[in-house]
Amino acid sequence: MSEIDAGTAKTTPHEEVMESLGFVSEKVVYAQFFVGSEDCGPDEVYRALHDLEDHELALDGLQRLLDGTLQVRPQFEKLTGRALRQAVREARHSRNEQPAEKIG
């Protein structure tokens, strides 16, 4: 606790922790589902996914939310907001074949 108070504690970004445990990175997952994901920050993509209405087509919702910056890949165009969130979540929580090196 004293390290936190003194400002000397080492923190590790969530993405690095997840990758070190063998989970697929957000960037890789987003690239599987979207064209243009490299032009949006991962936080922006995450917020847009969660702002989609459950029953609206993700294609239309992302157009509305991100002004066309992010496009759903053709194989996912017919998914609703809820179905796309679920598919991305499942892909995000899948494991890499070979985990990254441990942090430390």
N, C-alpha and C positions, 0 to 999 in steps of 0.2 A: 504494500500500500504506500509505503514511503517513497518508492520509485515513481509512482503515479503522481503523488503530491510534488515531488521534486522535478517532474517533467523528464525523467531519465528512463522511463519504462519503454521497452521496445514493443511496438505494435506491428501486427501483420495484417495486410488487407484481406478481407473475406475471400476474395477471388483466389489469392495465393494459397490460403488455407484449404479451400475446397479442391484446388488442383493438386496440392500436395497429398491429399487423401485419395486421389485417383479419379475425381469427378471431372467431367468434361467442362472446359472453360465456357463462359458466357459467349465470348466472341465466336467460338466454333459452333455452338448451338444456334446462335442468331444467324450465322451465315448459312446454316442448313435450311432455315425457314424464310429468310428475307434476302432481297436484293437491296443493296444500299445500307446494310447494317453498319458497314465501316464508316459511313458518313454521319451516323448518329452515335452519340455516346451510349454506352450500355445502360446508364441510368435513364436516359431518354426513351430507349426502347422498352425498358422495364415499366416505366410509368405509362407509356402508351398502351402496352399490353393490358395493364390493370385498369386503364380507363375505358377500354372497349366494353360496350354493353354486351351482356351475356348472349343475347339472341341476334345481334347484328352481324352481318358478314364482316369478318376481320378485314377483308380487302377494302370495304367501304369505310370502316371505322378508322383504319390506319391512314387512309387518304384524308379523312376529316381531321384527325388528330395531328398528323405530321405533314400535311400539305404535299403528299406524294414523295417525300424524301425517302421513305421506306416502303418497299413493295413486297407483297407476299409472293413467294415463289408459286408458279402455276399449280403445282400439285397440292397446295394448301389454300387456294383461293376460295373454295367453297366452305371452309370451316367458319363456324361462328366464333365470336370472341371467346366464349367459354371453352370451346373445343380446342382453339389455338393455344390458349393459356395452358390447358391440360397437356397438350402435345409437347409444348416447349418445356414445361415442368418435368415431364417424364424424360425427355432428352437430356435436360440439365442434370437430372439426378442419376443418369446412367454412369457407369464407371468406364474409364479408359482401360484399354487392355494392359497398359504398363503405367503405373502411377508415376507421377513426377517425383523428383527427389524430395525428401523430407525437408521442411523449413527448419532452419536453426543454425 
